[in-house]
Amino acid sequence: MSARGEFRRSLALAVGSLVVLALVLELATRALVPEGYWRHRDATADWQIDPEIGWVNRPNLDAESRELDRVLRYRTNPDGVAPAEVRRERKSGVLRIMVFGDSMVVGRSLPQEETYTTRLEARLRERGLEAEVINAGVQGYSTDQVLLLLERLVPLYRPDVILFGSTSNDFGGIEVSNASGQAKPRFLLIGDALHLVPPQIADEIRSSGSGARAWIQRSAFYRALQPRIFTLRSRFSNWQQRILMGLMLEVYTDPAALEQIDWPLFSALVERMQRSSKAAGARFFLFSHPEIAEVWPPYIEKIRQQLGPQILRYEPLAVQRRAELAAREVGVEFVPVAPRFREQTPRGPFHLIPYDGHLNAAGHQLLAEVLADEILARGVAAPVRP
């Protein structure tokens, strides 16, 4: 056999061996690893293009997804908010609350009746306050998109209370014009004024991949390794990429790193949310969803070990306290959430660890309790008018 033929034979054998190995690893992962560790979640299936905000929830969405051993049904109303039964018309004597934010608010990993927005409504009713809670969350949103959606929906639904639940990757989202594979708007802060930069909209929602990329995204073996791959990528990524991935652990150890966040822009966005809310007759509150790196001691200890003995300071509430300061500087009411979670560690874990940083059922339940307590403690009451 010629040298060229021998090379081709060796190459074909190597490629074939890799394919067989990949198939074995894929089948072994699906057979031996719990489904929740590798199930692919494509948020784009819930969206439709929006020329102003980039994307919004599809109206009248009725979608099913599988999470662990359950099939979950997610439904929206004609405006893309939940529950599907909610309508713009108000109910007389009922406190109407709207909650805005990203996937933490949406809660796609749980049945809708277990999300904290649904539990918040039930909790307030148990405490004697007639309430209706509307979930206006959209997966992948950053603070700028929340602002635009809030200004669109609030005049239609006329809520009494508006809650915005921010997350750590919001801080990266407000600095980019593309996220989750889609074009999005952003605001520039020039002086004291916000200037909107509209999105460069594509013809359709870009799914999470096609061809070989789609296969990789749906590979159980790849999804099971993804948290470690993300952690490795974060070591070689710049600040903006890390913050978009939610992998910015240095903010808990280095005050200078925390100040790299564009706090003036964040403050301006939430201050405008408050002004828009007030103009519609609603009271506005900001809170930060509790991150696993803030509230779960075993995870924090793991981070300490990864960072090494040279790290002498780890402040788990650093981001929450800085967000509260940013809110108070512009007169926005802030609801502290993480301290209550840290007090209730026996009820945890509160997140879908180790494969997902979103809140689990216990986290949603506790968050509903915290928000209900704060709403009642701050003197919010059901309106007399319809």
N, C-alpha and C positions, 0 to 999 in steps of 0.2 A: 504494500500500500504506500502511495506517495506521502510525502510529508504534509502536503495540503489536505489530503484525505484523512490522515491521522488527526490533524488538528480539528477538522470539522467533526469527526467522530467524538473526540474528547470534549469539544464544546457542546455538542448535542447531549452527551451523557451528563455533563455538568448541569446544563439547563434543565434536563429531565429530572435530575436528582433534586434540584432546587424546587421544581414544581411539585414533586412528590412530597418533599419535606414541608412545603407550604400547605399542602392539602392535609397532611397528617396533623400539623399544628392547628390548623383551622378546625378540623373535626374534633380534635382532642379538647380544644378550648370550648367548643359548643357542648361537648358531652360532659366535661368535668367542672367547668367554671360557671357559677350562677349567672343566669341570663342578664341580671341587672348590671353586671360588670362590663358587658360588651354590647348590649342592645343599642343599635344606632338610632339616634333621635334627630330627625331632620326638621328643624323648626320652619324651614321655608315652605313646607307643605301647608302651613296655616296662613300664609300671607298672600296679599295681592299688592301690586304696584300702586303707590300713591305719589302723584307728581309733586306734592308739597313736603310730605314727611318721609318719603322713600318707600316705606311699606307700612301696611296696617293689617290687622286681622281680617280675614275674609268674612264678609257678612253671612249670617245664617250658616256658619260652619258647623258641621256635624261630623267629627272625625274620631276614629278609634286608633288607639296605640296599645302596645303591650309593654307592661312594666312588671318585671319579675313574674309572678304567677297570676297577674290580673290583666284584664283587658279594660282600658280606661276610655271613657267616652268624653269628648270635649266639645262643647256647643257654645255658639255665640248668637247674639240677636242680630237684627238687620244693621246695626251700627258696629258690629264686631266686638261688643262687650258681653260680659257674662254676669249673671246667668242668662240663658237664652230667653227666659220668660220676661225679663225686665223690659219695661217700655219707658218712653220719654215722659209720659204723663205721671205726675206725682200723686202719691196717696196722702190723703188728708191726715194730719197729725202724726206722720211718720218721719223720723229723722233720716234723711237721705245722705249717704256717704259714698264718695267715689274714691277708689284707690288706683293710683297710677304708678307705673314702673315697668320693669322688664320681666324676664322669665321667673324671677323670684316671686313676683306678684301672680303671674299666670298659674304657676304650680302644675305644669303639665305632667309631672311624675306622680301625681296623686289624683284620685277621683275628685271631681269638682266640689263635692260635699265635704271633703277633708281639707281644702285649702283654707288659709287663714282668713280670707275675705268672707267665706261662707261661715266659718266658725265665729268670726267677729260679730256678725249679725246675730247668730244664736246666743252668743255670750251677752250681748247688750240686752237682748230680749229677756234672758234669764235674770238680768239685774234690774228689770223693770222699765227699760227704755225701748220703746217701739222704734225699730231701726230697719233700714234697707241698705245693704252694702252692694255696690256695683264694682265689679272687677274690670278695670280698663287697662290692665297690663298687656304689653305686647313683647314677645320674645325678641331679644337682641337690641332693645331700645337703649339709648343713652339720654342724658338729661335734656339735651336740646330737642330731641324728638318728643319726649314727654311733654315739654312745654307747648309744642305746637299741637299735639293731640288734646292736651288739656284745654287750650284756647278754642279748639273746635267743638269739643263735646260738652263742656260746662254750660254754655248758653242753651244747649238742647235739653240737658237733664236737670239743670238748676239744683245742684246738691247743696246741702247745708254745710257739709264738711268735706274737705279734700285732703287726702293723704298722699304724699309722694314718698315711696320707699326707694332710696338710692342703693346702689351696690358699688363695690370698689372699681369694677371695670367701667363704670360710668365716667370716671375721671379721665380715662383714655379716649372714650368715645366722643367727648365733646371737642376733641382736637383733630378729628379726622373727617374726611368726606366720603369714606367708604368703610363699611363694617359688615360683618357676617356675609361678605361676598356681594353686598348691595350698595348702591349709591345712597347717600344720606345727606341731609342738610347739616349745616353747622353755623354757629354764630361767631362773629368777630366782635370783641369788645374794644371799641375805639373811644377813648375817653371814658365817659360814663354811659355810653350808648351801645346797645346791641345791634349789630348789623347782620341780617340774614344772608347766608350764601346758599342759594337753592341747590338741590341735588341735580346731578347730571343723570337723569333717569334712563335706564335701559328699557328695552321693549318688553321684557318679562322678568319675573323673579328668577334669579340664578340659583339652581338647586345646589346641593352640597358637593356635586361632582358628576361626571359622566365618564363613560368608558372605563379605563383602568383605574382612574382616580375614584370613581363611584364604587368599584369593587373593593378598593382599599378602605374607603370610608365605611363600608358595610361589613368588612372582615371582622369576625369575632376576635381573632388573634390580635389584630391591630388595635381594636377598641379596648381590649383588656390592657394593652401596653400603653395606651395613649396618655394616661396621667404621668407615667415616667418619661415618655417622649416629650411631653410638654415641659416637664421640669428640666430635662436636658436642654431643650431648645431655649428655655429662659436664660440659661447661663451664657448663651452666645447671642442673645437678642438685645436690642437697645431698649431704653426705658419705655418708649411708646408701645413697642410690641409686647413687652412684659405686662404693662398695665392693662392692655386690651385683653390679655389672656388671664388677668387676675392673679398674676404671679409676681407680686412686687413686695416680697417679704422685707425688703430693706426699710420700708416705711415704718416698721415696728421697732427697728433698731437704730435708725439714723434720722434725727430731726431734719437734717438738710435734704435727705431724699424725700421726706414727706412734703417739703415745700416746693418740690418740682411739679407738684400738681398745680394746675391753673386755678387756684382758689378764687381769684377775682372774677373769672368767667363763671365758675360754678355759682358764686354768690349772686351775680347778676341774673343768672337764669332762674334761680329759685326765688329771688326777689320779684322778678316779673311774674312768676307763677302766683305769688301771693297777691300782687296787684290785680292780676286777671281774676283771681278767685274772689277777692274783695269786691271788685266791680260787679260780679254776678251774685253778690250777697252770700258768699260762702267763706267759711273760716279755713285757713290753710295750715297744715302741719307737715313738717319734714321729719323723716326718720331714716336711719341707715339700717339695712338688713344686717343681722349679725353674721359675720364671716366665721368660718371654722377656725381660722387662725387667731380669732379674738376670744372665743368662748369655750373651746373644748380642750381641757388640760392635756390629755394624751397627745393630741395633735401638736399643741404648742411645745410640749417637751420633745417631740420628734424633730420639730423645726430647730429647737435649740441645739440638739445634737448634730443636726446637719450643718448648722452655721458654724459650729466649732467653739472651743473654749475662749477664743479671742473676743467673742461677742459677750459683753458684760451687761448689756441693757436690752431688754425685750419688753416693750410697752404694748400690751394687747389692745388697749383702748385708744391708742394714739390717733388712728384715723377717725374714729367716732368723735373724739373730743375736738379734733381739728374741724370736722364737718359742723359740729355744733357751734364752734366759734365763728365759722364762715356764715352760718345762718343768723346768729345773733347780731353780727355786725351790720346786717341789713334788715333787722327787725323781724326775722322769720321765726316762728315758734318751732322748736326742735323737741322731738320726743326721744329720750335716751332709751334704747332697747337692750344693748349688749350687757349692761350691768345686771339686769334682771336674769338674763340667760346665765351669766357667770354665777349668780346666786343659786341657780336651780340645776347645777350639774348632775345631781343624782337622777334627774329625769331624762338625761341625755343618753346617747348622742343625739344631736339635733339636726344633723346633716346626713346626706346620703353617702357617707363615707364607706369605703375609701375611693369609690369610683366617681363620685359626683359631689360638688360643693353646694348644691341646692339644699334647702331645708327638707327634712323628712316630715312624717306625720306629727312626730313629737314637737318638732320645731315650729310647724304651722300652728299647733294647738297653743303652745306657750306664747307665740307672737300675738295670736288673737287675744289672749288674756291680758298681755301687757298693753296692747292698744286700747282694749276696752276699759281697763283701769285708768289709763291716761285720759281718755275721752270723758269719762265720768268725773275724774278728779279736776278737770279743767272747766267744769261747769257747762258742758255742752248738753243741751236739752232738745227734745222734740219740738218742732215749730208749731205754733198755733195755726198759721196759715197753711193752706194746701200747697 
